[in-house]
Amino acid sequence: MSDWLEEFWSDILSEEPLRIMAAWLTLDNESKVAVLNHLKVMSTEPGWAEIQRQSAREALATITGSTGDEE
């Protein structure tokens, strides 16, 4: 399972929309909520490297269809 999880996060944080969406669509609704919450934490809270924050922002933008300019 850890291989699947590692591959999942690699896809989600890839900054490649097709990979992000392919990984996203494998999730059930409960998992989607958890992943969205985690990406929000990664993108906004201290303790993450800038490259991780950027990847999280890209994933959120792809998943939500947002550019991030709304806030």
Residue pairs with C-beta under 8 A, 6 or more apart in sequence:
8 23
8 26
11 19
11 20
11 22
11 23
12 19
12 20
12 23
12 24
12 35
12 39
12 59
13 52
13 55
13 56
13 58
13 59
14 20
14 55
15 54
15 55
15 58
15 59
17 62
20 58
20 59
20 62
20 63
21 62
21 63
24 32
24 35
24 62
24 63
27 35
36 60
36 63
39 56
39 59
39 60
39 63
40 56
40 60
42 48
42 52
42 53
42 55
42 56
43 53
43 56
43 57
43 60
44 53
48 56
57 68
60 66
60 68
61 67
61 68
